[in-house]
């Protein structure tokens, strides 16, 4: 099953001419954790982490996260 939320963090890093390692250091995440987020291998993100990313990259959450509309998402909770 694919996740309807896509992470566009690499796009924002490129726009800001920043390396993932620099971002990880500034927000207090390990490079491994940030890599997992960038490659969409996580099931969630803490709001405080998202806020730090937005602060450092001078962006909004919508610049980093995208959503592919799928009505089936209403029923995902029933499967877990």
MDTraj code that builds the backbone (N, CA, C; nanometers):
import mdtraj as md
import numpy as np

residues = "UNK UNK UNK UNK UNK UNK UNK UNK UNK UNK UNK UNK UNK UNK UNK UNK UNK UNK UNK UNK UNK UNK UNK UNK UNK UNK UNK UNK UNK UNK UNK UNK UNK UNK UNK UNK UNK UNK UNK UNK UNK UNK UNK UNK UNK UNK UNK UNK UNK UNK UNK UNK UNK UNK UNK UNK UNK UNK UNK UNK UNK UNK UNK UNK UNK UNK UNK UNK UNK UNK UNK UNK UNK UNK UNK UNK UNK UNK UNK UNK".split()
xyz = np.array([
    [0.0843, -0.1177, 0.0000],
    [0.0000, 0.0000, 0.0000],
    [0.0892, 0.1244, 0.0000],
    [0.0624, 0.2184, -0.0882],
    [0.1385, 0.3423, -0.0920],
    [0.0736, 0.4441, 0.0001],
    [0.1568, 0.5292, 0.0542],
    [0.1068, 0.6333, 0.1436],
    [0.0574, 0.7510, 0.0612],
    [-0.0555, 0.8097, 0.1000],
    [-0.1079, 0.9235, 0.0251],
    [-0.0309, 1.0530, 0.0522],
    [0.0515, 1.0540, 0.1564],
    [0.1312, 1.1722, 0.1889],
    [0.2695, 1.1554, 0.1266],
    [0.3110, 1.2558, 0.0493],
    [0.4442, 1.2534, -0.0108],
    [0.5311, 1.3600, 0.0554],
    [0.6566, 1.3282, 0.0746],
    [0.7523, 1.4191, 0.1370],
    [0.8405, 1.4796, 0.0281],
    [0.8368, 1.6119, 0.0170],
    [0.9148, 1.6837, -0.0842],
    [1.0322, 1.7579, -0.0205],
    [1.0898, 1.6997, 0.0809],
    [1.1967, 1.7657, 0.1548],
    [1.3192, 1.7908, 0.0678],
    [1.3510, 1.6987, -0.0210],
    [1.4671, 1.7167, -0.1085],
    [1.4515, 1.8393, -0.1981],
    [1.3290, 1.8671, -0.2399],
    [1.3033, 1.9845, -0.3234],
    [1.3352, 2.1114, -0.2454],
    [1.2893, 2.1176, -0.1215],
    [1.3144, 2.2376, -0.0396],
    [1.4627, 2.2503, -0.0054],
    [1.5285, 2.1400, 0.0200],
    [1.6724, 2.1450, 0.0467],
    [1.7462, 2.2016, -0.0741],
    [1.7090, 2.1576, -0.1930],
    [1.7738, 2.2071, -0.3148],
    [1.7467, 2.3562, -0.3342],
    [1.6236, 2.3970, -0.3097],
    [1.5896, 2.5391, -0.3252],
    [1.6691, 2.6276, -0.2299],
    [1.6959, 2.5745, -0.1114],
    [1.7693, 2.6514, -0.0101],
    [1.9192, 2.6277, -0.0179],
    [1.9602, 2.5452, -0.1143],
    [2.1015, 2.5102, -0.1315],
    [2.1627, 2.4603, 0.0003],
    [2.0913, 2.3686, 0.0621],
    [2.1332, 2.3127, 0.1901],
    [2.1438, 2.1618, 0.1775],
    [2.2410, 2.1056, 0.2441],
    [2.2585, 1.9608, 0.2459],
    [2.1755, 1.9035, 0.3606],
    [2.1320, 1.7799, 0.3430],
    [2.0525, 1.7130, 0.4450],
    [2.1296, 1.7054, 0.5772],
    [2.2593, 1.6847, 0.5687],
    [2.3418, 1.6766, 0.6900],
    [2.3339, 1.8065, 0.7695],
    [2.3368, 1.9200, 0.7002],
    [2.3276, 2.0502, 0.7680],
    [2.1920, 2.0642, 0.8368],
    [2.0859, 2.0278, 0.7675],
    [1.9519, 2.0376, 0.8253],
    [1.9411, 1.9481, 0.9479],
    [1.9878, 1.8245, 0.9367],
    [1.9819, 1.7310, 1.0492],
    [2.0510, 1.7890, 1.1721],
    [2.1688, 1.8477, 1.1526],
    [2.2421, 1.9068, 1.2646],
    [2.1644, 2.0215, 1.3275],
    [2.1057, 2.1070, 1.2446],
    [2.0364, 2.2253, 1.2956],
    [1.9071, 2.1925, 1.3686],
    [1.8409, 2.0845, 1.3303],
    [1.7134, 2.0518, 1.3954],
    [1.7264, 1.9427, 1.5009],
    [1.8459, 1.8869, 1.5149],
    [1.8688, 1.7882, 1.6200],
    [1.8206, 1.6478, 1.5867],
    [1.8219, 1.6127, 1.4595],
    [1.7884, 1.4762, 1.4175],
    [1.9149, 1.4083, 1.3669],
    [1.9163, 1.2768, 1.3751],
    [2.0289, 1.2051, 1.3154],
    [2.0108, 1.2070, 1.1636],
    [2.1188, 1.1898, 1.0926],
    [2.1110, 1.1841, 0.9469],
    [2.0248, 1.0657, 0.9030],
    [2.0304, 0.9577, 0.9789],
    [1.9500, 0.8396, 0.9468],
    [1.8019, 0.8706, 0.9586],
    [1.7630, 0.9379, 1.0666],
    [1.6223, 0.9730, 1.0847],
    [1.5746, 1.0654, 0.9732],
    [1.6553, 1.1642, 0.9390],
    [1.6176, 1.2569, 0.8331],
    [1.6104, 1.1837, 0.6990],
    [1.7013, 1.0931, 0.6745],
    [1.6996, 1.0154, 0.5511],
    [1.5720, 0.9323, 0.5411],
    [1.5303, 0.8732, 0.6507],
    [1.4073, 0.7941, 0.6513],
    [1.2858, 0.8821, 0.6206],
    [1.2857, 1.0039, 0.6714],
    [1.1775, 1.0971, 0.6410],
    [1.1802, 1.1344, 0.4930],
    [1.2987, 1.1665, 0.4430],
    [1.3133, 1.2071, 0.3026],
    [1.2701, 1.0984, 0.2059],
    [1.2910, 0.9724, 0.2424],
    [1.2568, 0.8610, 0.1545],
    [1.1215, 0.7991, 0.1892],
    [1.0455, 0.8685, 0.2728],
    [0.9088, 0.8286, 0.3086],
    [0.9027, 0.6903, 0.3741],
    [1.0026, 0.6586, 0.4560],
    [1.0056, 0.5303, 0.5257],
    [0.9598, 0.5435, 0.6704],
    [0.8924, 0.6530, 0.7022],
    [0.8366, 0.6733, 0.8358],
    [0.6851, 0.6799, 0.8237],
    [0.6178, 0.6521, 0.9329],
    [0.4717, 0.6560, 0.9318],
    [0.4185, 0.7882, 0.9858],
    [0.5059, 0.8716, 1.0378],
    [0.4609, 0.9987, 1.0925],
    [0.5782, 1.0896, 1.1233],
    [0.5438, 1.2128, 1.1588],
    [0.6440, 1.3118, 1.1967],
    [0.5852, 1.3940, 1.3108],
    [0.6668, 1.4231, 1.4085],
    [0.6214, 1.5055, 1.5209],
    [0.6070, 1.6497, 1.4743],
    [0.5072, 1.7174, 1.5257],
    [0.4848, 1.8566, 1.4883],
    [0.6030, 1.9450, 1.5261],
    [0.6686, 1.9160, 1.6376],
    [0.7831, 2.0001, 1.6763],
    [0.8992, 1.9810, 1.5780],
    [0.9159, 1.8603, 1.5256],
    [1.0187, 1.8363, 1.4235],
    [0.9835, 1.9086, 1.2948],
    [0.8577, 1.9014, 1.2559],
    [0.8120, 1.9707, 1.1355],
    [0.8309, 2.1211, 1.1498],
    [0.8017, 2.1739, 1.2681],
    [0.8191, 2.3175, 1.2928],
    [0.9659, 2.3581, 1.2798],
    [1.0559, 2.2759, 1.3317],
    [1.1992, 2.3060, 1.3215],
    [1.2453, 2.3055, 1.1760],
    [1.1977, 2.2063, 1.1004],
    [1.2335, 2.1993, 0.9586],
    [1.1853, 2.3252, 0.8869],
    [1.0615, 2.3644, 0.9136],
    [1.0056, 2.4834, 0.8488],
    [1.0818, 2.6094, 0.8885],
    [1.1215, 2.6192, 1.0130],
    [1.1968, 2.7359, 1.0591],
    [1.3304, 2.7448, 0.9863],
    [1.4040, 2.6352, 0.9846],
    [1.5369, 2.6346, 0.9228],
    [1.5283, 2.6576, 0.7721],
    [1.4287, 2.5970, 0.7071],
    [1.4168, 2.6096, 0.5612],
    [1.3317, 2.7298, 0.5191],
    [1.2795, 2.8037, 0.6176],
    [1.1962, 2.9205, 0.5904],
    [1.0842, 2.8847, 0.4922],
    [1.0022, 2.7876, 0.5354],
    [0.8936, 2.7416, 0.4498],
    [0.7739, 2.7037, 0.5356],
    [0.6711, 2.6569, 0.4731],
    [0.5500, 2.6107, 0.5401],
    [0.5393, 2.4589, 0.5241],
    [0.4635, 2.3913, 0.6116],
    [0.4493, 2.2456, 0.5983],
    [0.4045, 2.2024, 0.4590],
    [0.3190, 2.2811, 0.3945],
    [0.2711, 2.2453, 0.2603],
    [0.3822, 2.2482, 0.1561],
    [0.4928, 2.3152, 0.1869],
    [0.6069, 2.3146, 0.0948],
    [0.6833, 2.1827, 0.1024],
    [0.6636, 2.1109, 0.2115],
    [0.7372, 1.9872, 0.2373],
    [0.6507, 1.8632, 0.2168],
    [0.5242, 1.8745, 0.2526],
    [0.4332, 1.7611, 0.2471],
    [0.3271, 1.7827, 0.1401],
    [0.2936, 1.6774, 0.0691],
    [0.1899, 1.6830, -0.0330],
    [0.0966, 1.5649, -0.0098],
    [-0.0263, 1.5789, -0.0552],
    [-0.1271, 1.4752, -0.0338],
    [-0.1917, 1.4370, -0.1659],
    [-0.1923, 1.3078, -0.1945],
    [-0.2619, 1.2544, -0.3109],
    [-0.4011, 1.2117, -0.2655],
    [-0.5033, 1.2794, -0.3150],
    [-0.6407, 1.2532, -0.2733],
    [-0.6814, 1.1104, -0.3068],
    [-0.7346, 1.0423, -0.2049],
    [-0.7825, 0.9061, -0.2228],
    [-0.8955, 0.8818, -0.1231],
    [-1.0194, 0.8693, -0.1692],
    [-1.1318, 0.8461, -0.0778],
    [-1.1140, 0.7230, 0.0097],
    [-1.0341, 0.6274, -0.0329],
    [-1.0104, 0.5072, 0.0468],
    [-0.9398, 0.5391, 0.1782],
    [-0.8768, 0.6578, 0.1883],
    [-0.8083, 0.6950, 0.3121],
    [-0.9036, 0.6992, 0.4309],
    [-1.0313, 0.7207, 0.4065],
    [-1.1291, 0.7234, 0.5152],
    [-1.1401, 0.5881, 0.5827],
    [-1.1031, 0.4839, 0.5132],
    [-1.1204, 0.3487, 0.5652],
    [-0.9903, 0.2850, 0.6123],
    [-0.8788, 0.3565, 0.6010],
    [-0.7499, 0.3009, 0.6424],
    [-0.7472, 0.2687, 0.7907],
    [-0.8095, 0.3522, 0.8734],
    [-0.8092, 0.3298, 1.0180],
    [-0.8775, 0.1976, 1.0532],
    [-0.9757, 0.1576, 0.9746],
    [-1.0471, 0.0330, 1.0019],
    [-0.9590, -0.0898, 0.9818],
    [-0.8550, -0.0759, 0.8978],
    [-0.7679, -0.1900, 0.8670],
    [-0.6610, -0.2113, 0.9728],
    [-0.6277, -0.1072, 1.0505],
    [-0.5179, -0.1172, 1.1477],
    [-0.5633, -0.1642, 1.2806],
])
top = md.Topology()
chain = top.add_chain()
for i, resn in enumerate(residues, 1):
    res = top.add_residue(resn, chain, resSeq=i)
    for name in ("N", "CA", "C"):
        top.add_atom(name, md.element.get_by_symbol(name[0]), res)
traj = md.Trajectory(xyz[None], top)
